[in-house]
């Protein structure tokens, strides 16, 4: 499944340097004892075409996009 989170304000992100997103799975926690864990593929953070007006200067918003496959139904 592909996700796009838009209207972010920072011009750079650690996602551009290899950081992955955090995910919590109740089923993995119960089965393997692992709660929060890093996930995501095709992660990218980039400037989009939406503008924000913060007074004197209009600046662009940014988008975080990534893909994630959920391993368990109803989790």
TILUM-49160 format. One record per atom (N, C-alpha, C, O): residue number from 1; residue in three letters; chain; atom name; y negated, x negated, z. Coordinates in Angstrom, 1 decimal. Example, Ala and Ser with C-alpha at 12.3 -4.5 7.8 and 13.67 -1.06 7.14 Angstrom:
<atoms>
ATOM num residuo cadena atomo  north   east     up
ATOM   1     ALA      A     N    5.7  -13.2    7.8
ATOM   1     ALA      A    CA    4.5  -12.3    7.8
ATOM   1     ALA      A     C    3.3  -13.2    7.8
ATOM   1     ALA      A     O    3.3  -14.2    8.5
ATOM   2     SER      A     N    2.2  -12.8    7.1
ATOM   2     SER      A    CA    1.1  -13.7    7.1
ATOM   2     SER      A     C    0.0  -12.9    7.9
ATOM   2     SER      A     O   -1.1  -13.4    8.0
</atoms>
This chain:
<atoms>
ATOM num residuo cadena atomo  north   east     up
ATOM   1     UNK      A     N    1.1   -0.8    0.0
ATOM   1     UNK      A    CA    0.0    0.0    0.0
ATOM   1     UNK      A     C   -1.2   -0.9    0.0
ATOM   1     UNK      A     O   -1.3   -1.9    0.7
ATOM   2     UNK      A     N   -2.2   -0.6   -0.8
ATOM   2     UNK      A    CA   -3.5   -1.3   -0.9
ATOM   2     UNK      A     C   -4.6   -0.7   -0.1
ATOM   2     UNK      A     O   -4.7    0.5   -0.2
ATOM   3     UNK      A     N   -5.3   -1.4    0.7
ATOM   3     UNK      A    CA   -6.4   -1.0    1.5
ATOM   3     UNK      A     C   -7.7   -1.7    1.0
ATOM   3     UNK      A     O   -7.7   -2.8    0.7
ATOM   4     UNK      A     N   -8.8   -0.9    1.0
ATOM   4     UNK      A    CA  -10.1   -1.4    0.8
ATOM   4     UNK      A     C  -11.0   -1.0    1.9
ATOM   4     UNK      A     O  -11.2    0.2    2.1
ATOM   5     UNK      A     N  -11.6   -1.9    2.6
ATOM   5     UNK      A    CA  -12.6   -1.6    3.6
ATOM   5     UNK      A     C  -13.9   -2.0    3.1
ATOM   5     UNK      A     O  -14.2   -3.2    2.9
ATOM   6     UNK      A     N  -14.8   -1.0    2.9
ATOM   6     UNK      A    CA  -16.1   -1.4    2.3
ATOM   6     UNK      A     C  -17.3   -1.3    3.3
ATOM   6     UNK      A     O  -17.1   -0.9    4.5
ATOM   7     UNK      A     N  -18.4   -1.7    2.9
ATOM   7     UNK      A    CA  -19.7   -1.6    3.7
ATOM   7     UNK      A     C  -19.7   -2.6    4.9
ATOM   7     UNK      A     O  -20.2   -2.3    5.9
ATOM   8     UNK      A     N  -19.0   -3.7    4.7
ATOM   8     UNK      A    CA  -19.1   -4.8    5.7
ATOM   8     UNK      A     C  -20.3   -5.6    5.4
ATOM   8     UNK      A     O  -20.8   -5.6    4.3
ATOM   9     UNK      A     N  -20.9   -6.3    6.5
ATOM   9     UNK      A    CA  -22.2   -6.9    6.3
ATOM   9     UNK      A     C  -22.2   -8.4    6.3
ATOM   9     UNK      A     O  -23.1   -9.0    5.8
ATOM  10     UNK      A     N  -21.1   -9.0    6.8
ATOM  10     UNK      A    CA  -21.1  -10.5    6.8
ATOM  10     UNK      A     C  -20.9  -11.1    5.5
ATOM  10     UNK      A     O  -20.1  -10.6    4.7
ATOM  11     UNK      A     N  -21.7  -12.1    5.1
ATOM  11     UNK      A    CA  -21.5  -12.7    3.8
ATOM  11     UNK      A     C  -20.3  -13.6    3.6
ATOM  11     UNK      A     O  -19.9  -13.9    2.5
ATOM  12     UNK      A     N  -19.6  -13.9    4.7
ATOM  12     UNK      A    CA  -18.4  -14.7    4.6
ATOM  12     UNK      A     C  -17.4  -14.3    5.7
ATOM  12     UNK      A     O  -17.8  -13.6    6.6
ATOM  13     UNK      A     N  -16.1  -14.6    5.5
ATOM  13     UNK      A    CA  -15.1  -14.1    6.5
ATOM  13     UNK      A     C  -14.0  -15.1    6.5
ATOM  13     UNK      A     O  -13.7  -15.8    5.6
ATOM  14     UNK      A     N  -13.4  -15.2    7.7
ATOM  14     UNK      A    CA  -12.2  -16.1    7.8
ATOM  14     UNK      A     C  -11.0  -15.6    7.0
ATOM  14     UNK      A     O  -10.1  -16.4    6.8
ATOM  15     UNK      A     N  -11.1  -14.3    6.5
ATOM  15     UNK      A    CA  -10.0  -13.9    5.6
ATOM  15     UNK      A     C  -10.0  -14.7    4.3
ATOM  15     UNK      A     O   -9.0  -14.8    3.6
ATOM  16     UNK      A     N  -11.2  -15.3    3.9
ATOM  16     UNK      A    CA  -11.2  -16.1    2.8
ATOM  16     UNK      A     C  -10.6  -17.5    3.0
ATOM  16     UNK      A     O  -10.4  -18.3    2.0
ATOM  17     UNK      A     N  -10.2  -17.8    4.2
ATOM  17     UNK      A    CA   -9.7  -19.1    4.6
ATOM  17     UNK      A     C   -8.3  -19.0    5.1
ATOM  17     UNK      A     O   -7.8  -19.9    5.8
ATOM  18     UNK      A     N   -7.6  -17.9    4.8
ATOM  18     UNK      A    CA   -6.2  -17.8    5.2
ATOM  18     UNK      A     C   -5.9  -16.9    6.4
ATOM  18     UNK      A     O   -4.7  -16.6    6.7
ATOM  19     UNK      A     N   -6.8  -16.4    7.1
ATOM  19     UNK      A    CA   -6.5  -15.5    8.2
ATOM  19     UNK      A     C   -5.9  -14.2    7.7
ATOM  19     UNK      A     O   -6.4  -13.7    6.7
ATOM  20     UNK      A     N   -5.0  -13.7    8.4
ATOM  20     UNK      A    CA   -4.3  -12.4    8.1
ATOM  20     UNK      A     C   -4.8  -11.4    9.1
ATOM  20     UNK      A     O   -5.3  -11.7   10.2
ATOM  21     UNK      A     N   -4.5  -10.1    8.8
ATOM  21     UNK      A    CA   -4.9   -9.0    9.7
ATOM  21     UNK      A     C   -3.9   -8.8   10.8
ATOM  21     UNK      A     O   -2.7   -9.2   10.7
ATOM  22     UNK      A     N   -4.3   -8.2   11.9
ATOM  22     UNK      A    CA   -3.4   -7.9   13.0
ATOM  22     UNK      A     C   -2.9   -6.5   12.9
ATOM  22     UNK      A     O   -3.6   -5.6   12.5
ATOM  23     UNK      A     N   -1.6   -6.4   13.2
ATOM  23     UNK      A    CA   -0.9   -5.1   13.2
ATOM  23     UNK      A     C   -0.1   -5.0   14.4
ATOM  23     UNK      A     O    0.5   -5.9   14.9
ATOM  24     UNK      A     N    0.0   -3.7   14.9
ATOM  24     UNK      A    CA    0.9   -3.5   16.1
ATOM  24     UNK      A     C    1.9   -2.4   15.6
ATOM  24     UNK      A     O    1.6   -1.4   15.1
ATOM  25     UNK      A     N    3.2   -2.7   15.9
ATOM  25     UNK      A    CA    4.3   -1.8   15.6
ATOM  25     UNK      A     C    5.1   -1.5   16.9
ATOM  25     UNK      A     O    5.6   -2.4   17.5
ATOM  26     UNK      A     N    5.1   -0.2   17.2
ATOM  26     UNK      A    CA    5.9    0.2   18.4
ATOM  26     UNK      A     C    7.4   -0.1   18.2
ATOM  26     UNK      A     O    8.1   -0.5   19.1
ATOM  27     UNK      A     N    7.9    0.1   17.0
ATOM  27     UNK      A    CA    9.3   -0.1   16.7
ATOM  27     UNK      A     C    9.7   -1.5   16.8
ATOM  27     UNK      A     O   10.7   -1.9   17.3
ATOM  28     UNK      A     N    8.8   -2.4   16.2
ATOM  28     UNK      A    CA    9.1   -3.9   16.3
ATOM  28     UNK      A     C    9.0   -4.3   17.8
ATOM  28     UNK      A     O    9.8   -5.2   18.2
ATOM  29     UNK      A     N    8.1   -3.8   18.5
ATOM  29     UNK      A    CA    7.9   -4.1   19.9
ATOM  29     UNK      A     C    9.2   -3.7   20.7
ATOM  29     UNK      A     O    9.7   -4.5   21.5
ATOM  30     UNK      A     N    9.7   -2.5   20.4
ATOM  30     UNK      A    CA   10.9   -2.1   21.1
ATOM  30     UNK      A     C   12.2   -2.9   20.7
ATOM  30     UNK      A     O   13.0   -3.2   21.5
ATOM  31     UNK      A     N   12.3   -3.2   19.4
ATOM  31     UNK      A    CA   13.5   -3.9   18.9
ATOM  31     UNK      A     C   13.5   -5.4   19.1
ATOM  31     UNK      A     O   14.5   -6.0   19.4
ATOM  32     UNK      A     N   12.3   -6.0   18.9
ATOM  32     UNK      A    CA   12.2   -7.5   18.9
ATOM  32     UNK      A     C   11.3   -8.1   20.0
ATOM  32     UNK      A     O   11.3   -9.3   20.2
ATOM  33     UNK      A     N   10.6   -7.2   20.7
ATOM  33     UNK      A    CA    9.7   -7.7   21.7
ATOM  33     UNK      A     C    8.4   -8.3   21.2
ATOM  33     UNK      A     O    7.7   -8.9   22.0
ATOM  34     UNK      A     N    8.1   -8.1   19.9
ATOM  34     UNK      A    CA    6.9   -8.6   19.3
ATOM  34     UNK      A     C    5.9   -7.4   19.1
ATOM  34     UNK      A     O    6.3   -6.4   18.5
ATOM  35     UNK      A     N    4.8   -7.5   19.8
ATOM  35     UNK      A    CA    3.8   -6.4   19.6
ATOM  35     UNK      A     C    2.8   -6.7   18.5
ATOM  35     UNK      A     O    3.1   -6.3   17.3
ATOM  36     UNK      A     N    1.7   -7.3   18.8
ATOM  36     UNK      A    CA    0.7   -7.7   17.7
ATOM  36     UNK      A     C    1.2   -8.8   16.9
ATOM  36     UNK      A     O    1.8   -9.8   17.4
ATOM  37     UNK      A     N    1.1   -8.7   15.6
ATOM  37     UNK      A    CA    1.5   -9.8   14.7
ATOM  37     UNK      A     C    0.7   -9.7   13.4
ATOM  37     UNK      A     O    0.1   -8.7   13.1
ATOM  38     UNK      A     N    0.6  -10.8   12.7
ATOM  38     UNK      A    CA   -0.3  -11.0   11.5
ATOM  38     UNK      A     C    0.5  -10.5   10.3
ATOM  38     UNK      A     O    1.7  -10.7   10.1
ATOM  39     UNK      A     N   -0.3   -9.7    9.5
ATOM  39     UNK      A    CA    0.3   -9.1    8.3
ATOM  39     UNK      A     C   -0.7   -9.2    7.1
ATOM  39     UNK      A     O   -1.9   -9.6    7.3
ATOM  40     UNK      A     N   -0.3   -8.8    6.0
ATOM  40     UNK      A    CA   -1.2   -8.7    4.8
ATOM  40     UNK      A     C   -0.9   -9.7    3.7
ATOM  40     UNK      A     O   -0.5  -10.8    3.9
ATOM  41     UNK      A     N   -1.0   -9.2    2.5
ATOM  41     UNK      A    CA   -0.9  -10.0    1.3
ATOM  41     UNK      A     C   -2.1   -9.7    0.4
ATOM  41     UNK      A     O   -2.7   -8.7    0.6
ATOM  42     UNK      A     N   -2.3  -10.6   -0.5
ATOM  42     UNK      A    CA   -3.4  -10.4   -1.5
ATOM  42     UNK      A     C   -4.7  -10.1   -0.8
ATOM  42     UNK      A     O   -5.4   -9.2   -1.2
ATOM  43     UNK      A     N   -5.0  -10.8    0.3
ATOM  43     UNK      A    CA   -6.2  -10.6    1.1
ATOM  43     UNK      A     C   -7.4  -11.2    0.4
ATOM  43     UNK      A     O   -7.4  -12.4    0.0
ATOM  44     UNK      A     N   -8.5  -10.5    0.3
ATOM  44     UNK      A    CA   -9.7  -11.0   -0.3
ATOM  44     UNK      A     C  -10.9  -10.3    0.4
ATOM  44     UNK      A     O  -10.9   -9.1    0.7
ATOM  45     UNK      A     N  -12.0  -11.1    0.5
ATOM  45     UNK      A    CA  -13.3  -10.6    1.0
ATOM  45     UNK      A     C  -14.4  -11.0    0.1
ATOM  45     UNK      A     O  -14.5  -12.2   -0.2
ATOM  46     UNK      A     N  -15.1  -10.0   -0.4
ATOM  46     UNK      A    CA  -16.1  -10.3   -1.5
ATOM  46     UNK      A     C  -17.3   -9.4   -1.5
ATOM  46     UNK      A     O  -17.2   -8.3   -0.9
ATOM  47     UNK      A     N  -18.3   -9.8   -2.1
ATOM  47     UNK      A    CA  -19.5   -9.0   -2.2
ATOM  47     UNK      A     C  -19.3   -7.9   -3.2
ATOM  47     UNK      A     O  -18.7   -8.1   -4.3
ATOM  48     UNK      A     N  -19.7   -6.6   -2.8
ATOM  48     UNK      A    CA  -19.6   -5.5   -3.8
ATOM  48     UNK      A     C  -20.9   -5.1   -4.3
ATOM  48     UNK      A     O  -21.9   -5.8   -4.1
ATOM  49     UNK      A     N  -21.0   -4.0   -5.0
ATOM  49     UNK      A    CA  -22.2   -3.6   -5.7
ATOM  49     UNK      A     C  -23.1   -2.7   -4.8
ATOM  49     UNK      A     O  -24.2   -2.2   -5.3
ATOM  50     UNK      A     N  -22.6   -2.3   -3.6
ATOM  50     UNK      A    CA  -23.4   -1.4   -2.8
ATOM  50     UNK      A     C  -24.5   -2.2   -2.1
ATOM  50     UNK      A     O  -24.3   -3.3   -1.6
ATOM  51     UNK      A     N  -25.7   -1.6   -2.0
ATOM  51     UNK      A    CA  -26.8   -2.2   -1.3
ATOM  51     UNK      A     C  -27.2   -1.6    0.0
ATOM  51     UNK      A     O  -27.0   -0.4    0.2
ATOM  52     UNK      A     N  -27.6   -2.4    0.9
ATOM  52     UNK      A    CA  -28.1   -1.9    2.2
ATOM  52     UNK      A     C  -29.6   -2.2    2.3
ATOM  52     UNK      A     O  -30.0   -3.3    1.9
ATOM  53     UNK      A     N  -30.4   -1.3    2.7
ATOM  53     UNK      A    CA  -31.8   -1.5    2.8
ATOM  53     UNK      A     C  -32.2   -1.8    4.3
ATOM  53     UNK      A     O  -32.1   -0.8    5.1
ATOM  54     UNK      A     N  -32.5   -3.0    4.6
ATOM  54     UNK      A    CA  -32.8   -3.3    6.0
ATOM  54     UNK      A     C  -34.3   -3.7    6.1
ATOM  54     UNK      A     O  -34.6   -4.7    6.8
ATOM  55     UNK      A     N  -35.1   -2.9    5.5
ATOM  55     UNK      A    CA  -36.5   -3.2    5.5
ATOM  55     UNK      A     C  -37.0   -3.9    4.3
ATOM  55     UNK      A     O  -37.0   -3.3    3.2
ATOM  56     UNK      A     N  -37.5   -5.1    4.5
ATOM  56     UNK      A    CA  -38.1   -5.8    3.4
ATOM  56     UNK      A     C  -37.2   -6.2    2.3
ATOM  56     UNK      A     O  -37.6   -6.2    1.1
ATOM  57     UNK      A     N  -35.9   -6.6    2.6
ATOM  57     UNK      A    CA  -35.0   -7.1    1.6
ATOM  57     UNK      A     C  -33.8   -6.2    1.5
ATOM  57     UNK      A     O  -33.2   -5.9    2.6
ATOM  58     UNK      A     N  -33.4   -5.9    0.3
ATOM  58     UNK      A    CA  -32.1   -5.1    0.1
ATOM  58     UNK      A     C  -31.0   -6.2    0.0
ATOM  58     UNK      A     O  -31.2   -7.1   -0.8
ATOM  59     UNK      A     N  -29.9   -6.0    0.7
ATOM  59     UNK      A    CA  -28.8   -6.9    0.6
ATOM  59     UNK      A     C  -27.5   -6.2    0.3
ATOM  59     UNK      A     O  -27.4   -5.0    0.5
ATOM  60     UNK      A     N  -26.6   -6.9   -0.3
ATOM  60     UNK      A    CA  -25.3   -6.3   -0.7
ATOM  60     UNK      A     C  -24.4   -6.1    0.5
ATOM  60     UNK      A     O  -24.5   -6.9    1.5
ATOM  61     UNK      A     N  -23.5   -5.2    0.4
ATOM  61     UNK      A    CA  -22.4   -5.0    1.3
ATOM  61     UNK      A     C  -21.2   -5.8    0.8
ATOM  61     UNK      A     O  -21.3   -6.3   -0.3
ATOM  62     UNK      A     N  -20.2   -5.9    1.6
ATOM  62     UNK      A    CA  -19.0   -6.7    1.3
ATOM  62     UNK      A     C  -17.7   -5.8    1.5
ATOM  62     UNK      A     O  -17.8   -4.8    2.2
ATOM  63     UNK      A     N  -16.7   -6.2    0.8
ATOM  63     UNK      A    CA  -15.4   -5.5    0.8
ATOM  63     UNK      A     C  -14.3   -6.4    1.3
ATOM  63     UNK      A     O  -14.2   -7.5    0.8
ATOM  64     UNK      A     N  -13.4   -5.9    2.2
ATOM  64     UNK      A    CA  -12.2   -6.5    2.5
ATOM  64     UNK      A     C  -11.1   -5.7    1.9
ATOM  64     UNK      A     O  -11.0   -4.5    2.1
ATOM  65     UNK      A     N  -10.3   -6.4    1.1
ATOM  65     UNK      A    CA   -9.1   -5.7    0.4
ATOM  65     UNK      A     C   -7.8   -6.5    0.8
ATOM  65     UNK      A     O   -7.8   -7.7    0.8
ATOM  66     UNK      A     N   -6.8   -5.7    1.0
ATOM  66     UNK      A    CA   -5.5   -6.3    1.3
ATOM  66     UNK      A     C   -4.4   -5.4    1.0
ATOM  66     UNK      A     O   -4.6   -4.2    0.8
ATOM  67     UNK      A     N   -3.2   -5.9    0.9
ATOM  67     UNK      A    CA   -2.0   -5.1    0.7
ATOM  67     UNK      A     C   -1.1   -5.3    1.9
ATOM  67     UNK      A     O   -0.9   -6.4    2.5
ATOM  68     UNK      A     N   -0.4   -4.2    2.3
ATOM  68     UNK      A    CA    0.5   -4.2    3.4
ATOM  68     UNK      A     C    1.7   -3.2    3.2
ATOM  68     UNK      A     O    1.4   -2.1    2.8
ATOM  69     UNK      A     N    2.9   -3.6    3.4
ATOM  69     UNK      A    CA    4.0   -2.8    3.3
ATOM  69     UNK      A     C    4.5   -2.5    4.7
ATOM  69     UNK      A     O    4.8   -3.4    5.5
ATOM  70     UNK      A     N    4.5   -1.2    5.1
ATOM  70     UNK      A    CA    5.0   -0.8    6.4
ATOM  70     UNK      A     C    6.5   -0.8    6.4
ATOM  70     UNK      A     O    7.2   -0.2    5.5
ATOM  71     UNK      A     N    7.1   -1.4    7.4
ATOM  71     UNK      A    CA    8.6   -1.6    7.5
ATOM  71     UNK      A     C    9.3   -0.4    8.1
ATOM  71     UNK      A     O   10.5   -0.2    7.9
ATOM  72     UNK      A     N    8.6    0.4    8.8
ATOM  72     UNK      A    CA    9.2    1.5    9.5
ATOM  72     UNK      A     C    8.5    2.8    9.3
ATOM  72     UNK      A     O    7.2    2.8    9.3
ATOM  73     UNK      A     N    9.2    3.9    9.1
ATOM  73     UNK      A    CA    8.5    5.2    8.9
ATOM  73     UNK      A     C    8.1    5.7   10.3
ATOM  73     UNK      A     O    8.7    5.4   11.3
ATOM  74     UNK      A     N    7.0    6.5   10.3
ATOM  74     UNK      A    CA    6.5    7.1   11.5
ATOM  74     UNK      A     C    6.2    6.1   12.7
ATOM  74     UNK      A     O    6.4    6.4   13.8
ATOM  75     UNK      A     N    5.7    5.0   12.3
ATOM  75     UNK      A    CA    5.4    4.0   13.3
ATOM  75     UNK      A     C    3.9    3.9   13.5
ATOM  75     UNK      A     O    3.4    3.1   14.3
</atoms>
